[in-house]
């Protein structure tokens, strides 16, 4: 199967009306938001087209989505996902909000490990909860910092919000790291909620370990949204190792899109070949970006990750605010590292989920902007 990242021309992708392509003027190369420049996998297009032809435009029902995810999880991760302990939610972050409310005490803080996905801060604070940081060390979980943080947080059932794999560093947490985290959480009465939206995007050189495979009281949120570029048709699956999802408010089930559930089920059930071609293309793009930066911008630190379609660039030798710097001088839009919490200063996130030609042009513009 051809590389999905090389199938969409610049002229055609420029016609898209999503946020990626409409946030900035036309002369800006947009590599900021987590949206790939790909066409949908054929099984997804067929599933949505068939639903439209049938007039199947109502509300979602049944367990087709979690069953498809369970089949994918068994095949890819050798994990038996508990279909009977799942719930459909509208998307991962709104699912996080509902799970935080479900398992934590009123007003209990939420612990995160920055640099991490900015909505972890935005959504938690919009709930009126405090965010407590337990920063990564060299891009990975720091178990000593986690233990110290867990020990000092005094509240009714606080929550640790895990990003697995990590956005933006791309770290794929190991079984040993996750097992140690689960033990710490149990010792200090912390509930762990894992955002595992990037789980399908782990390269062949690493092994994804579902958090629920190591924590008997863990909770997880998974979705096909990132792996198959389906932000427009939102849906996600909340998963528990206990029966507590049965107590979610009934209105939570009203949020998922029926088209979303159909599209995501098709992705997990029939989109494996497309995903494998994408993963190979992402590996090639990581190597390309590494080579281009080494040649043209050696002062920028970059370590190719084992997951996601996002690159985390250390630009402190270039600017304190590299996203603003490269936007103004090079007309390249990156995601500012400042919003990712402690450790994000002087960094920028670069989206490699695009064609090699666009990556090459972006680095050329960035180099010329110095």
Secondary structure, 3 states (H helix, E strand, C coil): CCCHHHCCCHHHHCCCCCHHHHCCCCCCEECCCCCCCCCCCHHHHHHHHHHHHHCCCCCCCCCHHHHHHHHHHHHHHCCCCCHHHEEEECCHHHHHHHHHHHHCCCCCCEEECCCCCCHHHHHHHHCCCCEEECCCECCECCHHHHHHHHHHCCCCCCEEEEECCCCCCCCCCCHHHHHHHHHHHHHHCCEEEEECCCHHHECCCCCCCCHHHCCCCCEEEECCCCCCCCCCCCCEEEEECCCHHHHCCHHHHHCCCHHHHHHHHHHHHHCHHHHHHHHHHHHHHHHHHHHHHHHHCCCCEECCCCECCEEEEECCCCCCCHHHHHHHHHCEECEEHHHHCCCCCCEEEEECCCCHHHHHHHHHHHHHCC
